[in-house]
Amino acid sequence: MNPYILAILLFGLGLGTTITFASSHWLLAWMGLEMNTLAILPLMAQHHHPRAVEATTKYFLTQATAAAMLLFASTTNAWLTGQWEIQQMTHPLPTTIIILALALKIGLAPLHAWLPEVLQGLDLTTGLILSTWQKLAPFALLLQINPVTPTILIILGLVSTLIGGWGGLNQTQLRKILAYSSIAHLGWMILILQFSPSLTLLALLTYLIMTFSMFLAFKLNNSTTLNTLAVSSTKTPIITSLAPLILLSLGGLPPLTGFMPKWMILQELTKQDLASIATIAALSALLSLYFYLRLSYAMTLTISPNNLTGTTPWRLSSTQLATPLAIAISMALCLLPLTPAILTLLIF
């Protein structure tokens, strides 16, 4: 792709998200989301592969549907209450429709079916943008809405954690596994959203760090399936030894960074007298942990036959920058002791 066009598209991505962040009016927020969607579509279809074009079409249709629902709900809210402000959602009908529209935008279950299919059709770089940056604008809106009935967010969160765990069990494609991992993590964030927005931000921050480091590690190895992970030890032995730790951090095992949000969320749910929901969420994390362990096993304990194609890649220098990967891996593994400081920053 032409570097000037790429720069314009990335600028459009950033501008769309920034407009949504800065807006207090539903129409302006909708415009920001639309700019965001239109800017990423050429990036998704840039390889002109049938699979990429199919993924782009699916993404466009789902995002257009969600945007239409959001515009319809905000107009209905203005008609019923006379308010266009994002924080003035008082009527239950438009509030529920907007929550469902934003759930469709980020891929929460049961509105998640498009996410694994779309992510599977993209390269790892565009998949990284879709899994991280594209979640920020809808989350900024979700954090500002006060749901009239708290039940809908709890249902969306629980179903997402369960489907995110179940869906990834039988997958061999890494991008689909990361998509189901994303659905499960989003479920944890939505579960705690109405009780403690600062914990939602904490979970989102740790999810972004861990997903960023995992995508970069897979991109360095050029791995897209479970089988290709077996040759990663000959390509990048150090990354191969660190990647299982990132995966276990995604699974939420102590003493890694991923344990922090799960620990705090379960504690807060118990304080809110939702011990049964906390128990189901904790058990659903075991499902996710199983397929993270499968990936760890494939990377570290499976050795491919040492033929010529398996042993030569380590001699070829990679064009990928090592610094972002090093910083992301360090943060994905070592942030747990800083929990009090991070929570203080997010709350105040």
Summary of the structure (lengths in Angstrom):
residues: 348
radius of gyration: 20.3
end to end distance: 42.5
largest distance: 70.4
contacts: 1219
relative contact order: 0.09
helix: 78%
strand: 1%
